[in-house]
Amino acid sequence: MICKNCSAGRNDERHLFTCPDCRADVRLVQAWKGLSRPEALETAAPAEEGFVLRVAGAVRQDRWNRRWRRAWLAAAAALLFFFFAGLAHERASKPAATPEDSLAQLASPNILDGLIPN
């Protein structure tokens, strides 16, 4: 194959550094040569039936575990979402604390202080 954009001869190895088309052609030819022939490939021995059944069972169990874990995580996320939504609704339904109420809470003793022994 002759490259139209070549400025040097195709037999010159230094030419491959400057011409990307010729370099691609050479790489393609080397890749085809590197592939093994179908006749040279070894035939694989058939797998044992027990091995196939164990692998299929392990794959089935893994799929089941993943589905189960995904369902639990979705339920936990939904519960957490509804908890925070309920908490936000509860806070929104209470009237906002005035500065006097905040000061009164600081001045009054905590209810739990009487339950803690000294």
Backbone torsions as a table, in degrees:
resi	resn	phi	psi	omega
1	MET	NA	131.5	-178.9
2	ILE	-105.0	128.5	179.6
3	CYS	-84.5	131.8	-177.7
4	LYS	-73.6	-26.3	-175.8
5	ASN	-91.2	2.2	-175.6
6	CYS	-71.2	139.8	175.2
7	SER	-107.5	-8.3	-179.4
8	ALA	-126.9	174.1	179.1
9	GLY	-71.8	151.9	-176.5
10	ARG	-71.3	-25.2	-177.7
11	ASN	-78.2	-13.6	-179.2
12	ASP	-78.4	120.5	-178.1
13	GLU	-68.5	-29.5	178.9
14	ARG	-65.3	-21.9	-179.8
15	HIS	-65.1	-29.8	-178.3
16	LEU	-66.0	-24.6	178.7
17	PHE	-74.2	-22.2	-175.9
18	THR	-105.9	-21.0	-175.3
19	CYS	-111.9	107.8	-178.0
20	PRO	-67.9	-30.0	179.8
21	ASP	-67.3	-45.9	179.2
22	CYS	-67.1	-37.8	178.1
23	ARG	-62.6	-40.3	178.0
24	ALA	-66.4	-39.3	178.1
25	ASP	-62.6	-43.8	-179.4
26	VAL	-65.0	-41.6	178.3
27	ARG	-63.6	-39.2	178.8
28	LEU	-64.4	-43.5	178.6
29	VAL	-63.5	-41.6	179.9
30	GLN	-67.5	-36.1	178.6
31	ALA	-66.1	-41.3	178.1
32	TRP	-64.8	-38.3	178.4
33	LYS	-67.7	-30.1	-178.1
34	GLY	-75.3	-19.1	179.5
35	LEU	-72.9	141.2	178.9
36	SER	-83.8	154.9	179.5
37	ARG	-76.3	148.7	179.3
38	PRO	-60.0	-28.9	179.3
39	GLU	-69.6	-28.1	-176.9
40	ALA	-80.6	-15.0	-179.2
41	LEU	-70.9	141.1	178.3
42	GLU	-80.3	146.5	175.0
43	THR	-85.5	131.0	-178.0
44	ALA	-76.8	143.5	177.7
45	ALA	-72.2	144.0	179.2
46	PRO	-64.9	143.0	-178.6
47	ALA	-74.7	150.9	178.3
48	GLU	-70.4	147.9	-177.1
49	GLU	-66.0	-36.9	178.9
50	GLY	-63.6	-40.7	178.8
51	PHE	-63.6	-44.0	-179.9
52	VAL	-62.9	-41.8	179.6
53	LEU	-65.6	-39.8	178.8
54	ARG	-65.2	-42.6	179.9
55	VAL	-65.6	-44.0	179.5
56	ALA	-63.2	-39.7	177.3
57	GLY	-65.0	-39.5	178.5
58	ALA	-66.1	-39.9	178.0
59	VAL	-65.3	-43.1	179.2
60	ARG	-62.2	-43.7	179.1
61	GLN	-64.6	-39.9	179.0
62	ASP	-64.1	-41.8	177.1
63	ARG	-62.5	-42.7	179.3
64	TRP	-62.8	-44.3	179.9
65	ASN	-62.7	-40.4	178.8
66	ARG	-65.2	-43.2	178.1
67	ARG	-62.1	-43.6	-178.9
68	TRP	-64.0	-44.5	179.2
69	ARG	-64.0	-41.4	178.9
70	ARG	-63.3	-39.2	178.9
71	ALA	-66.1	-42.2	178.2
72	TRP	-64.4	-41.3	179.1
73	LEU	-66.2	-37.3	177.4
74	ALA	-66.0	-41.0	178.5
75	ALA	-65.2	-42.1	179.2
76	ALA	-64.3	-40.8	178.7
77	ALA	-64.9	-39.7	178.9
78	ALA	-65.3	-43.5	178.3
79	LEU	-62.2	-42.7	178.9
80	LEU	-63.8	-41.1	177.9
81	PHE	-61.8	-47.2	-178.7
82	PHE	-67.7	-31.9	175.7
83	PHE	-62.3	-48.7	-179.3
84	PHE	-69.1	-33.2	177.0
85	ALA	-66.3	-42.0	177.6
86	GLY	-65.9	-39.9	178.1
87	LEU	-63.3	-41.6	178.4
88	ALA	-65.7	-38.5	178.3
89	HIS	-66.0	-39.8	179.3
90	GLU	-65.2	-42.6	179.0
91	ARG	-67.5	-35.6	-179.2
92	ALA	-71.3	-27.9	-178.0
93	SER	-79.7	-19.7	178.3
94	LYS	-82.4	145.3	176.3
95	PRO	-69.5	150.3	-179.6
96	ALA	-67.4	141.3	-179.2
97	ALA	-73.8	134.0	176.7
98	THR	-85.3	163.7	178.3
99	PRO	-60.2	-31.9	178.9
100	GLU	-66.9	-38.8	178.9
101	ASP	-66.5	-39.8	179.4
102	SER	-64.0	-41.2	178.4
103	LEU	-67.9	-36.7	179.1
104	ALA	-67.0	-35.0	178.1
105	GLN	-68.3	-34.2	178.5
106	LEU	-71.6	-34.9	-176.5
107	ALA	-79.5	-31.6	-177.5
108	SER	-82.7	146.4	180.0
109	PRO	-71.4	152.1	179.6
110	ASN	-73.9	145.8	-179.2
111	ILE	-65.8	-34.2	-176.7
112	LEU	-77.3	-14.5	-179.8
113	ASP	-63.0	-30.8	180.0
114	GLY	-75.5	-18.7	-179.0
115	LEU	-86.7	-20.2	-177.3
116	ILE	-86.8	124.8	179.8
117	PRO	-72.3	152.2	-179.6
118	ASN	-82.3	NA	NA
